[in-house]
């Protein structure tokens, strides 16, 4: 069964969000850790972009899983596990994407100094998981004839 046009549009919009967020985050990668810790505005930008980035990856996962399995996943981490189970991941690490889903939950539900800024800075230095995710999503869309 082919993906519905609305689902394809939803996925492509999420891909654009991921690409835009990765661009902003990549610009912030060169910031030294100490500068990141003390620059509230940069932290806010990075944290917000990570939330948008992971919400977009989760939206893609939920859309594809619902299409492939007929039911949406039960949780954000389960969405990534299910995406791997329906063979979307080739380059992407299931473990890393489950961690990304949990990371989104932490960022979305904490604020101020309760966020571990070192954890966010460490995540900022490893954006490759999201690039791999985009590669795999494009490959999947090509395989199902959506592109």
C-alpha positions as CSV (number, residue, x, y, z in Angstrom):
1,X,0.0,0.0,0.0
2,X,1.3,3.4,-1.0
3,X,1.8,6.3,1.4
4,X,-1.1,8.8,1.2
5,X,-0.3,12.2,-0.2
6,X,-0.9,13.8,3.1
7,X,1.5,11.5,4.8
8,X,4.2,12.2,2.2
9,X,3.7,15.9,2.6
10,X,3.9,15.6,6.4
11,X,7.1,13.6,6.1
12,X,8.7,16.1,3.6
13,X,7.7,19.0,5.9
14,X,9.4,17.3,8.8
15,X,12.5,16.6,6.7
16,X,12.7,20.4,6.0
17,X,12.4,21.1,9.7
18,X,15.2,18.6,10.4
19,X,17.5,20.1,7.7
20,X,16.9,23.7,9.0
21,X,17.5,22.7,12.6
22,X,20.7,20.8,11.6
23,X,21.9,23.9,9.8
24,X,21.5,26.1,12.9
25,X,22.9,23.4,15.3
26,X,26.0,22.9,13.0
27,X,26.7,26.6,13.3
28,X,26.7,26.3,17.1
29,X,29.0,23.3,17.2
30,X,32.2,25.3,17.1
31,X,31.3,27.2,20.3
32,X,33.6,26.2,23.2
33,X,31.9,24.3,26.0
34,X,32.4,27.1,28.5
35,X,31.0,29.7,26.2
36,X,28.0,27.4,25.7
37,X,27.5,27.1,29.4
38,X,27.5,30.8,30.0
39,X,25.6,32.0,26.9
40,X,22.0,31.7,27.8
41,X,20.8,32.8,24.3
42,X,22.8,30.2,22.5
43,X,21.6,27.5,24.9
44,X,18.0,28.5,24.3
45,X,18.6,28.4,20.5
46,X,20.3,25.0,20.7
47,X,17.7,23.5,23.1
48,X,14.8,24.7,21.0
49,X,16.3,23.4,17.8
50,X,16.9,20.1,19.4
51,X,13.2,19.9,20.4
52,X,12.1,20.8,16.9
53,X,14.6,18.4,15.3
54,X,13.5,15.5,17.5
55,X,9.8,16.3,17.2
56,X,10.2,16.2,13.4
57,X,12.0,12.8,13.6
58,X,9.3,11.5,15.8
59,X,6.6,12.8,13.5
60,X,8.2,10.9,10.6
61,X,8.6,7.8,12.7
62,X,5.0,7.8,13.8
63,X,3.7,8.5,10.3
64,X,5.8,5.7,8.7
65,X,5.1,3.2,11.5
66,X,1.3,3.8,11.4
67,X,1.4,3.3,7.6
68,X,3.6,0.1,7.8
69,X,2.0,-1.5,10.9
70,X,-1.5,0.0,10.9
71,X,-1.2,1.4,14.4
72,X,0.8,4.3,15.8
73,X,3.6,3.5,18.2
74,X,2.9,3.7,22.0
75,X,5.7,6.1,22.9
76,X,8.4,8.2,21.4
77,X,11.2,5.6,22.1
78,X,8.8,2.9,20.8
79,X,8.4,4.9,17.6
80,X,12.2,4.6,16.9
81,X,12.2,0.9,17.7
82,X,9.3,0.3,15.4
83,X,10.9,2.3,12.6
84,X,13.9,0.0,12.8
85,X,11.6,-3.1,12.9
86,X,9.9,-2.1,9.6
87,X,13.4,-1.9,8.1
88,X,13.7,1.8,7.6
89,X,17.0,2.1,9.3
90,X,20.1,1.2,7.3
91,X,22.7,3.8,8.5
92,X,20.7,4.9,11.5
93,X,21.4,3.4,14.9
94,X,18.2,2.3,16.8
95,X,19.9,2.8,20.1
96,X,21.0,6.4,19.2
97,X,17.5,7.3,18.0
98,X,15.8,5.9,21.1
99,X,18.3,8.1,23.1
100,X,17.3,11.1,20.9
101,X,13.6,10.5,21.6
102,X,14.3,10.4,25.3
103,X,16.5,13.5,25.0
104,X,13.6,15.3,23.4
105,X,11.4,14.4,26.4
106,X,14.1,15.8,28.8
107,X,14.4,19.0,26.9
108,X,10.6,19.5,26.5
109,X,9.9,18.9,30.2
110,X,12.8,20.7,31.9
111,X,14.0,24.2,31.9
112,X,16.5,26.7,33.3
113,X,19.3,25.2,35.3
114,X,17.6,21.8,35.7
115,X,18.8,21.0,32.2
116,X,22.3,19.4,32.2
117,X,24.0,21.8,29.8
118,X,27.0,19.4,29.4
119,X,24.6,16.7,28.1
120,X,23.1,19.2,25.6
121,X,26.6,20.3,24.5
122,X,27.7,16.7,24.0
123,X,24.6,16.0,21.9
124,X,25.4,19.1,19.9
125,X,28.8,17.6,19.0
126,X,27.2,14.5,17.5
127,X,24.6,15.5,14.8
128,X,25.5,12.6,12.5
129,X,22.7,10.4,13.9
130,X,20.2,12.9,12.4
131,X,22.0,13.0,9.1
132,X,21.9,9.2,9.0
133,X,18.2,9.4,9.8
134,X,17.5,11.7,6.9
135,X,19.4,9.4,4.6
136,X,17.4,6.5,5.6
137,X,14.1,8.3,5.4
138,X,14.9,9.5,1.9
139,X,15.9,5.9,0.9
140,X,12.6,4.6,2.4
141,X,10.6,7.2,0.5
142,X,12.4,6.3,-2.7
143,X,11.8,2.6,-2.1
144,X,8.0,3.0,-1.6
145,X,7.8,5.3,-4.7
146,X,7.0,8.5,-2.7
147,X,9.8,10.5,-4.3
